[in-house]
Amino acid sequence: MWDKIKGRFNARRLLLIAALAGVALYVGWRSGGFEQQPEQKPCVAGRNEIKDDKGQVVQVTRTTCVEDKSK
C-alpha cells in the first residue's frame, strides 16, 4: 500500500501541490478574504424565562441592548 502512495506522490507533484496552495493563500491574504468578520446578530432586548420539565420557572435572564458609539 505504501508503494502505491509513494508512486502517486513524487517530488514533482508534491512541489506543484505546495506551490498551488501557496498561491491560493497569497491571493486570499491580498484580497482581504481572511479579514472579514461574520455579521453579528442584532441585539434583542427583553426577558427570557427558563422552565424545567414541570413548567416552573427556574431562571430568568434579562437582556439590555446598548448602542455601540465607536461606529
Sine and cosine of phi, psi and omega as CSV:
sin_phi,cos_phi,sin_psi,cos_psi,sin_omega,cos_omega
0.00,0.00,-0.66,0.75,0.00,-1.00
-0.88,0.47,-0.56,0.83,0.01,-1.00
-0.91,0.41,-0.58,0.81,0.05,-1.00
-0.90,0.43,-0.71,0.70,0.00,-1.00
-0.91,0.41,-0.68,0.74,-0.01,-1.00
-0.90,0.44,-0.58,0.82,0.01,-1.00
-0.95,0.32,-0.54,0.84,-0.02,-1.00
-0.97,0.24,-0.60,0.80,-0.09,-1.00
-0.94,-0.34,0.99,0.13,0.10,-1.00
-0.99,0.10,0.04,-1.00,-0.09,-1.00
-0.89,0.46,-0.61,0.80,-0.03,-1.00
-0.91,0.42,-0.68,0.74,-0.01,-1.00
-0.93,0.37,-0.65,0.76,0.04,-1.00
-0.90,0.44,-0.62,0.79,0.05,-1.00
-0.91,0.42,-0.64,0.77,0.04,-1.00
-0.90,0.43,-0.68,0.73,0.03,-1.00
-0.89,0.45,-0.68,0.73,0.01,-1.00
-0.91,0.42,-0.62,0.78,0.02,-1.00
-0.92,0.40,-0.68,0.74,0.03,-1.00
-0.91,0.42,-0.63,0.77,0.04,-1.00
-0.91,0.42,-0.63,0.78,0.04,-1.00
-0.90,0.44,-0.67,0.74,0.03,-1.00
-0.90,0.43,-0.67,0.75,0.01,-1.00
-0.90,0.44,-0.67,0.75,0.04,-1.00
-0.90,0.43,-0.66,0.75,0.00,-1.00
-0.90,0.44,-0.71,0.70,0.00,-1.00
-0.90,0.43,-0.65,0.76,0.04,-1.00
-0.90,0.44,-0.62,0.79,-0.01,-1.00
-0.94,0.34,-0.70,0.71,-0.05,-1.00
-0.95,0.30,-0.45,0.90,0.00,-1.00
-1.00,0.08,-0.06,1.00,0.02,-1.00
0.98,0.18,0.30,0.96,-0.05,-1.00
-0.93,0.37,-0.38,0.92,-0.03,-1.00
-1.00,-0.04,-0.16,0.99,-0.09,-1.00
-0.99,-0.12,-0.08,1.00,-0.05,-1.00
-0.97,0.26,0.70,-0.72,0.03,-1.00
-0.98,-0.21,0.60,-0.80,0.03,-1.00
-0.92,0.39,0.49,-0.87,0.00,-1.00
-0.93,0.38,0.67,-0.75,0.02,-1.00
-1.00,0.08,0.52,-0.85,0.05,-1.00
-0.94,0.35,0.61,-0.79,0.03,-1.00
-0.92,0.38,0.55,-0.84,0.00,-1.00
-0.96,0.27,0.74,-0.68,0.04,-1.00
-0.88,-0.47,0.94,-0.34,0.00,-1.00
-0.97,0.25,0.56,-0.83,0.04,-1.00
0.38,-0.93,-0.24,-0.97,-0.07,-1.00
-0.86,-0.51,0.70,-0.72,-0.01,-1.00
-0.82,-0.57,0.83,-0.56,0.01,-1.00
-0.97,-0.26,0.75,-0.66,0.07,-1.00
-0.97,-0.26,0.83,-0.55,-0.07,-1.00
-0.92,-0.39,0.46,-0.89,0.06,-1.00
-1.00,0.03,-0.13,-0.99,-0.05,-1.00
-0.90,0.44,-0.46,0.89,-0.02,-1.00
-0.99,0.12,-0.17,0.99,0.00,-1.00
1.00,-0.09,0.08,1.00,0.02,-1.00
-1.00,0.08,0.59,-0.81,0.01,-1.00
-0.96,0.29,0.83,-0.56,-0.02,-1.00
-0.98,-0.20,-0.63,0.78,-0.06,-1.00
-0.55,-0.83,0.62,-0.78,0.06,-1.00
-0.85,-0.53,0.80,-0.59,0.06,-1.00
-0.88,-0.48,0.61,-0.79,0.03,-1.00
-0.88,-0.48,0.65,-0.76,0.00,-1.00
-0.89,-0.45,0.78,-0.62,0.05,-1.00
-0.87,-0.49,0.79,-0.62,-0.02,-1.00
-1.00,-0.09,0.68,-0.73,0.03,-1.00
-0.86,-0.52,0.71,-0.71,0.01,-1.00
-0.94,0.33,0.62,-0.79,0.05,-1.00
-1.00,0.05,0.94,-0.34,-0.07,-1.00
-1.00,0.05,-0.03,1.00,-0.03,-1.00
-0.98,0.20,-0.24,0.97,-0.04,-1.00
-1.00,0.02,0.00,0.00,0.00,0.00
